[in-house]
């Protein structure tokens, strides 16, 4: 019976490890799909990266400062239309982003439903808590702003190659150190995902017998230590290689920005929409 119990626990742990490895592979596959999305022929893909960054940032700011619900959710609907026009899969990309935002933001705004004083709407059967109209309004404000902001940033990443985003940030005088940190973090993220997935596969291929709880904890700690040591050594080697090749604090990208009439029309349209949202949301 003891062996059976251990076997049951081992099967559970093996399932968790398999889920973790599958999650790492899914994250890498999602990144590859995002790279393929940037190469499609769509509305946002055809725009200059600087115009795209400025327009989406203005839409996000308009949603953040609006004081009415209709302009906020109208801007959210605009991001959906932009995604469709850019051939971005709404169910596969935006809905996944929205699900994460709703789960994270929901834990923050749910207490506001009953804690914000105001006109009562209904009473919950548990604890006799009263949901107020003002609490629901505040929750909808926070949720709409979070969804719109996340949609704008998702569209920017899904329709623009990462090096062009970094170059567009530098064109708006973002400090070179911040741009370098973003670029290195983006590269190291996928490198660490691949290294972690390889470590889990290597461990599973060399496992001859089920592990008890103590051995499983020890193996997990050793795996994290090896991954941390690899990342630390690799970061030093990469930085030394960059210095040896002439890096002096500024990334150089050979692609030049070219503004076309379509970009200016898109910028003017975006400014008009944002100005209308500002005026409507006062």
C-alpha positions, 0 to 999 in steps of 0.5 A: 500500500505504501508503494501504491501511495508513492506511485500515485503521488509520483503519477501526480508529480509527473503530470505536473511536470508534463503540464509545465513542459507543455506550458513552456512549449505553448509559450514558445509556440505563441511567440512563433505565431506572433512572429508570423503575424507580423509578416502578414499583410494587414492594416497595422503591419503596413504602417510605420512603426513610429506612427503605430506606436504613437497612435496606439499609445494615444488610444490607450491614454484616451481610454485611461483618462476618459470619465465615461464608460461609452468612450472607453468601450468604444475604443475597446471595440476600435481595437477589435476592428484594428485586429480584424483589419490586421488579420490578427486572430481575435479568439486566439490572441485578444481573447486570451489576453482579455481572459488574463486581464479579467482574472487579474483585474477581477480580484482587484475590482470585486471588493469595490462592488460592495465597498463603494458606497452609493445607490444599492442595486441588490443584496448578496445572500452571503453576508448580506453584502449590498452591491451598489451602482457606483461600485459596479460603475467603478469596476467597469471603468477599471476593467474597460481601461485595462482591457483597452490598454492590454489590447493596444499593447498586444496589437503593437507587439503582434503587428510589429517586429520587436527590433522595430519597436525598440528603434521606434522607442529610441526615436521618441527619445526613450533612454538607451539603457531602458531600450537595451534592457527591454531588448535583452529581456525579450531575448533572454525570456525565450532562451530561458524557456528553451533551456528550462524545457530542455532541462525537464526533457533531460531529467525525464529521459534519465529517470529510471525509477519513480521519485519520492517527495524528498527526491522530487524536491531536491531535483526541482531545486537542482534544476532551478539552480542549474538554470539560474547558473546558466543564465548568469554565465550566459549574460556575462558572455553575451555582454562581453561579446557585445563589447568585443563587437563594438557595442557602446550603449546604442543598438543599431538596426539597419532597417530605416523608417520610411513614412508614406501618405498612408502613415500620415492618414492613419496618424490623422485618423487616430488623432481625430478618433482620440480627440473625439474620445477625449471630448466625449469622455469629459 
